[in-house]
Amino acid sequence: MDERELAKTDIKNRLPDDETLYELAGLFKMFGDPTRAKILSCLQLRDMYVGELAETLNMTDSAVSHQLRVLRGAKLVKGVKEGKEVKYSLDDDHVVKIMECGLTHVNEGK
């Protein structure tokens, strides 16, 4: 095998498996919806209740709740019950970093 073939084999061996890549693609789909991106941007600034998000984004509570369920399912946001309401935040520091890197990348060309 020549050097080029060895390099291709090395790359193939180092690729994540198909299931992992499928999950990664699904994660990035979550960021592909402008409404979800707005919600994540709000939560990047501070933890918020559904009503606060709805008012800030000029949306209904129901529409915000639906998107939060999707984001919760993707482990991008979490909620903590406070009395009768739930306060939402970004799930962990990884989500913060993804948002920061994405915004930096988008703003570089401006």
N, C-alpha and C positions, 0 to 999 in steps of 0.2 A: 504494500500500500504506500502510495506517495504521501508527501506532507499535506497536500490539499485534502486528500481523502481522510487522513487522520484528523484534520481540523474539523471536517464536516461531521465525522463520527463523534468527536468530542462535543461539538455543539448539540447534536441530537441527544446525547446522553445527559447533557446538562439542562435540557428543556424541562419545564414542569410537565407533569402528566396532563392528559386531556381533561380530566375532571377538575383539576386545579385551575386550568386555563378557562374552563367553562364558568367556574365560580368567579374568577377574576373579571371576566366579561360581564357577568351579571352584576357584580359590584359597580362597575363603571356605568352600567345602564342606569343605575339609581341616580347618578350625577347628570344624566343626559336629559332629565326633565327640568325645564326652567322653574316650575313651581317648587319642586323638591329642592332645587339649588337655592331658591330664595329662602325656604324654610331653614335649610342648613346654614345659610349665611346669617340669618337672624340668630340662630342658636350658637353660632360661632361668637357672636357679640355678647350674648347673655342667655341664661336659662329663661324659658318663657312658658306661659300657660297657653292652651288652645285659643282662648278668647283674645289674648294679646297678639298672638301670631295672626289670627284672622283679621283683627283690626289693623295691624301694621301692614298686612299684605292686601287689604281690601278684598277679603275672601269670606266665605261663610265658615262657621265653626265646623260644619259637616265636611266641607271640602278639605279643610286643614286636617281634621281628624283622620280622614281617609289617607291622606299623604303620610301622616305620622305613622299610621299602621304599617304602610309599605316600608317606610324608613326603619321602623322598629324591627320588622321582619328581616331586614337586611343588616341588622345590628349596627345601624349608623346613629340612631338616637335611642335614648332611654327615658323612661318616665318615672317620677317619684310622686306617689300620692301625698297630697298635702290637704287634709280635710276632705272636701268634696271634689277638689280639683287635682289635676295631675300637672306637675311642672316638668317640662321636657328640656333635655340637654343633649349635646353630642355624646355619643356612647363612650368614646375614649380619645386619647391623644392621637391615635392613628387617623381618626376622622378629621381632627384639627389639621394635621399635617397634610392630608390629601387636599383639603380645602385651600390651605395656604399655598401649596405647590401648584395647584390648578390655577388659582388666581394670579400667582406670579407669572406662570407661563402665558396666560391669556393677556396679561397687561404688558408683557415684554415688548410686544409688537406695536404698542400705542405710542 
